[in-house]
């Protein structure tokens, strides 16, 4: 199984941050414990010009130079330091590399990414640059038809906004209807769920909606936002999936891609809780389920 990781993913936690900055390192460590079953790949940071095809160049400059206005840092949820800015450049490169590896191997996972709240001129909700949108745009420029499947508990509002109106990129978001963000964007297909939706309800909604979009759009590759915050015990979730339900979801996504001969590249997505080892364990289980382990 191909896994993408960059040392910059493990950035020092900036002051006043509620985000778990050690999560990516713990995911890396737990996967490394599996030994030779995994192939490790280090991405190049995404070139600035590709980031600027999706994000406003003035905003990109503010991030790279670590001089974001206070109101944008508040919207993101933490200060953007030089180390955080370097990480923000590396993550989209990782999602893009995972996609290129998936084209060769069928599946590859990025150990970061899924920054689906980032908009054209600002970040939001712990997201700085939208790696899904940036990678999708670059892949589309190479002739791919990209389906972005977002199973995070929060709607992929930034991705939907950035990719709106495109004929070569489609967006799908299945999420808790009453969760963040309050103002939802319009994805190609949105599947809002009631609070407390369990494994059976979730899988019924997923399996009756996503295949239809895949048939109608006819993608050549899938980018998957594999958030594990639909779990019942997640600090920021409102759904009620079990650990087994998350694994069932990811195995079904992998089966959907394989049955259509589509490369599948995953980005980490959301997962929150007081126990960082527990959170990272959810992400590791997701990656292994997607890879067929």
Beta strands, then each sheet from edge to edge (+ up, - down):
strand 1: 2-4
strand 2: 39-41
strand 3: 107-110
strand 4: 146-150
strand 5: 169-176
strand 6: 189-193
strand 7: 221-225
strand 8: 263-267
sheet 1: 2+ 1+ 3+ 8+ 7+ 4+ 5+ 6+
end
